[in-house]
Amino acid sequence: MSIGSGIVLFVIGAVLRFALTIRLAWIDVALVGDIFMAAGVVVFVLGLIYTFRRRRSTSTRRTVVAPDDGEKIVRQTRRIDDTEL
């Protein structure tokens, strides 16, 4: 979501900066466009960082049944993170 938001902010900023020729006395439209483009780049980069840093894990659990009383016994529990590989 943040990668798309960064792209949208950048595009809106580029439109404000380069495509509009409106002059308003109370706001500088080109400066607002520059701010939106800078914010879009920051949000895009942060989105990429968080996407690549996301940890994915796999849990493996093996359960066996004891032959004498039928009770389940957990023999092994193992968790594998991408950082361990």
N, C-alpha and C positions, 0 to 999 in steps of 0.2 A: 504494500500500500504506500509506503513512504517513497519508494522509487518513482511510482507514478505521480505522487504529489509533487515531488521535486521537478519532474518533467513539466507538469502543468504550471507550476510557479514560474519556471524558466520561460516557457512559451508566452505566458501572460506578460511577463516582464519584457520580453523581446518585442511583443506587439506594442506595449506602451512606449518603449524606447525608440523603436525604429519605424513603426507603421503609422502612428498617430501624429498629426501635426497640430493638435489642439493646444492653444495657449490659454492657460487660466492664471488669473492674478494671484490666487490664493494657494496654488500648488504647482510644483514643477513636475510635470508628467514624465519627463525623461529620467529624472532622479528616482521617482517611484519605480519606473521600469528597471533601472539599475539595481535597486534594492530587491525587487522581486527576483531578478535573475541571480543575484548573489545568494539569496535565500534558497532558491531552487537548486543551485549547485550544492550548497551545504546539506540540504535535505536529501538530495540524491546520493551524495557520498556517504552520509550516515546510514542511509538505507542499504547501500551496498555492503558497508562494514557489518551491520547487524545481520544481513542475510548470510554472509560468509562465515560469521562467527557463531551462528546458531548450532547448538550441539544436538546431535542426533544420537540416540542411545538405543541399544537393543538389550533386552533382559531375557535370560534363559533360565528356566526353572525346570528341574526334573523331579518328579514326585513318584515314589514307588510305594507299593502296598506291602506291608509286612506279612509274611506268610503265616505266622502263628495267630495273630489276633485281627488281621484285616485292617489295621490302622494305617493311615497314610503317613509316610515319613518323607520329609524334604531332604534329598541327598545333596543337591548342589544348587546354589543360586549364584549366578554370574551376571554382571552388568558390564557391557562393552560400550564405551564412549568412543566417538570419532577421534578424540584426543589421545586415546591409548593406542590406536593403530599405527 
